[in-house]
Each structure stands twice: as C-alpha cells, then as structure tokens.
Amino acid sequence: MPGKMKNHEIKTVERRFLLAILLTCTILIVEAIGSWWTGSLALLSDAAHVFLDIFAILLSWLAIRLSTMPADERYSYGFHRFEVIASLANGLTLGFVSLGILVEAYKRLLVPAPVKGLDLLLLATFGLIVNLIVAYILGGGHLHHHDHGPHHSEDLNIRSARLHVLGDAAASLGVIVAGIIIWQTGWTQADPIASIIISLIIFASSYRLIRDSFRIMMEGVP
C-alpha cells in the first residue's frame, strides 16, 4: 500500500509539472514576441528567465521520473541523487544567466533605447499572473517529507523548480514598475535598471539552490 500511495503521489506531481511546462511555454512565447514589439530589455531578460524556468521544470520532471527507477548492479542505491544533481544544475544555470543580464543592462544604460511603456506594462502583468498560477500548481504538488534521504531530495527538486517560477514572478513585478515609469514619464532607463534587479533576483535564487543542493550532496546536518 505505501508503494502504491507513493506512485500515486509521483503521478500527481508529474501531471502538475506538465501543466506548469505548458503555461510557462505560453509566457515565453508572449514575452519573446513582446520584447521585440516593445523594445524592452527587461522583458527580454524576463523571457530568458522564463526559458530557464522551462529548463528547470523539465529537468525536475525528468529527475522525478528517474528517481522511480529501481536500483541495478551499477547503481545499487538507485537514482534518487539525480534529483539533487538536477537542482544543482538549475542553480548554476541561473547564476550564469544573471551575469549575462547584467552585461546587457550595462550596455543599455550607456546607450538608451526607446521602449513602449504601456505595452510593456500589459505584457509584464500577463507574465506575473501566469507565473503565480504556475507557482501555485507546483506548490500544490509538494510531497511533504522531512527526512534527509531520497524524499527530502525530491522535495528540494520540486522547490528548485518553484523557486525559478517565483523568482520570475518577482522579476515581472520589476518589469511592471518599469513599464509604469516609462509609460508615465518616458524615462527609458527604467528598463535596464529593472533588468539589473532581475539579475540580482536570479543570482539570489541561484545561491540558495547551490547551497542547499551542496549540503545534501555532502550529507550535511539538516
């Protein structure tokens, strides 16, 4: 019975992941086109973050699938640790993209470009709403375990994907503020400033994921 319950929980989580991937792909398409239409670096940066959200969710989904595979002669302890590795990879990719955003934002500060403020505001609001929906979906898929073994790593992997989405939701707030400022005042440098804020949010998420993943891999004290 416990095994059946465990399989049922995993299938529920997988369904939530697939729905989250579909919604996140929608955000990516809308923001990628919107960044071209509005000329916004902040929206393009947010789209890049969304792309990493998709990567993170896919990687987390794959990790959960692999964790259900039985142990074999080569991997006698099973594949649970892959989830921790996936979480670490998510954190590292987040860190790299934050550096790229900082570089582009610096260039835009030196050479300002026109941005359509109202359109940027509407697109960023759409991204925020859908991101919050995705975060709720992933949060509802949590498996509540508090040990330091495979179940804990599963929790961490789900949380890593959710952190990506919540970080992007926070970034969308920054883009919304930039959109309002540009729309009302015409001060286009609010756009690269929002990009810098997004990069700092991404970096903070990256640090937390790397720290927690490394602690589990080193079997540190909970």
Secondary structure, DSSP 8 states (H G I E B T S, - for coil): -HHHHHHHHHHHHHHHHHHHHHHHHHHHHHHHHHHHHHT-HHHHHHHHHHHHHHHHHHHHHHHHHHHTS---SS-TT-STHHHHHHHHHHHHHHHHHHHHHHHHHHHHHHS-----HHHHHHHHHHHHHHHHHHHHHHHHT-----SSSHHHHHHHHHHHHHHHHHHHHHHHHHHHHHHHHHHHH--TTHHHHHHHHHHHHHHHHHHHHHHHHHHHHTT---
